[in-house]
Amino acid sequence: SYVLTQPPSVSVAPGKTANITCGGNNIGSKSVHWYQQKPGQAPVLVIYYDTDRPSGIPERFSGSNSGNTAALTISRVEAGDEADYYCQVWDSSSDHPGVFGGGTKLAVL
Amino acid sequence: QVQLVQSGTEVKKPGASVKVSCKASAYSFTGYYMHWVRQAPGQGLEWMGWINPKSGDTNYAHKYQGRVTMTRDTSITTAYMEMSRLISDDTAVYYCARGGTIFGVVQHPYDYWGQGTLVTVSS
């Protein structure tokens, strides 16, 4: 089955830029979605179809996808951005098509 | 506003079954796929499967085939996920999540989620 690889943790100072990567074989040929999950809460969609932002998500959140790596970029990081972030793709050829990455804990220093 | 409200915490013994409900409101229930995702304590998200609420068609992740059944009752706009032969590793929070329209692609992202249902399997 398709595997998505994320770094377990990323640390960033307030006001700086955080980059969270999601690696997968030729992931650039797939659509990537990103979810934010705070402790004790359900996930929230923050980026979909690689680069689109749902209404209500700040412009500070952006996404990219090319080759074997997709990325979620959070500019001007705030304390409230501290959360777990998960990437997701759909692999129709797999017997487990709805694939999530292992998640990245974003720590705001 | 769109809401998905799930049933409450469950405690089950190994070998038992559990049925989690997900009540949808403020949108066309039969117009959107419903997916189920689980999260073991301290672990990541795991996709389990989807149901087309209009047709009742389902698609389960291979590891759950034969043990998970997803159903719906359109009269009360509620989706269900039933898991049988529970083991301790099934201890997790189970989420329902709205996918894309049934007339579009199934790989549309999940824009609304239930609050989660904790299922604990313990002897």
Contacts between the chains, C-beta under 8 A, distances in Angstrom:
chain1	res1	chain2	res2	distance
A	31	B	107	6.6
A	33	B	109	4.0
A	33	B	110	7.8
A	35	B	45	7.4
A	35	B	110	7.7
A	37	B	45	7.8
A	42	B	95	6.0
A	42	B	113	4.0
A	42	B	114	6.7
A	42	B	115	5.9
A	42	B	116	5.6
A	43	B	37	8.0
A	43	B	45	6.7
A	43	B	95	7.6
A	43	B	97	7.9
A	43	B	110	7.6
A	43	B	113	5.9
A	44	B	113	7.6
A	45	B	109	5.4
A	45	B	110	6.4
A	45	B	111	5.5
A	48	B	109	4.2
A	49	B	109	7.5
A	54	B	111	6.6
A	86	B	44	6.5
A	86	B	45	5.4
A	88	B	45	7.8
A	88	B	47	7.9
A	88	B	109	7.2
A	89	B	107	7.9
A	90	B	106	7.2
A	90	B	107	3.1
A	92	B	107	7.4
A	95	B	61	7.1
A	95	B	62	3.6
A	96	B	47	7.1
A	96	B	61	4.6
A	96	B	62	5.8
A	96	B	63	6.9
A	97	B	47	7.6
A	97	B	59	7.6
A	97	B	61	7.7
A	97	B	107	7.6
A	98	B	35	6.8
A	98	B	37	7.8
A	98	B	47	3.0
A	98	B	49	7.9
A	98	B	50	7.7
A	98	B	61	7.1
A	98	B	107	7.9
A	99	B	47	7.0
A	100	B	37	7.9
A	100	B	44	6.0
A	100	B	45	4.4
A	100	B	46	6.6
A	100	B	47	6.4
A	101	B	44	7.4
A	102	B	44	5.0
A	103	B	44	4.3
A	103	B	45	7.2
